[in-house]
């Protein structure tokens, strides 16, 4: 029961941060309104877990906001947890363009390509300071929104699969 209560608390925190920025995310990313679902990719037999929320995948884009435990590439053993934005844009060339452009802005977070259509933005959390997760999530979303503003918006809704 304690694990489920913790999972629900993490989900609620991610949902609250998303809802706080929902209208600007939809505007700046050019995505259609969609509901949120629970993201729970945890399995006691695996060395990682993802907990948070995701915006349903549609033709245009999938957006996830969550806490990740496990294989965080921080180079610092104290960072075993990270907050993440996962973005699927369903167009490899657009994903690559976003990745290159975002990295040139010297972001405070790490940004990396994950697969053909996905990239993540990640900021580490110290495992002894989970209470800062809300603030770090908020800063990560604000950094993403600042990028979207700087390029005049992404307009993903008008992009189709390549």
Secondary structure, DSSP 8 states (H G I E B T S, - for coil): -HHHHHHHHHHHHHHHHHHHHHHHHHHHHT-----EEEEEEE-TTSS-EEEEEEE---SS-EEEEEEEES----S-TT--EEEEEEEE-S-HHHHHHHHHHHHHT--SSEEEE-SSSEEEEEEEE-TT-GGGHHHHHHHHHHHHHHHHHHTT---GGG----
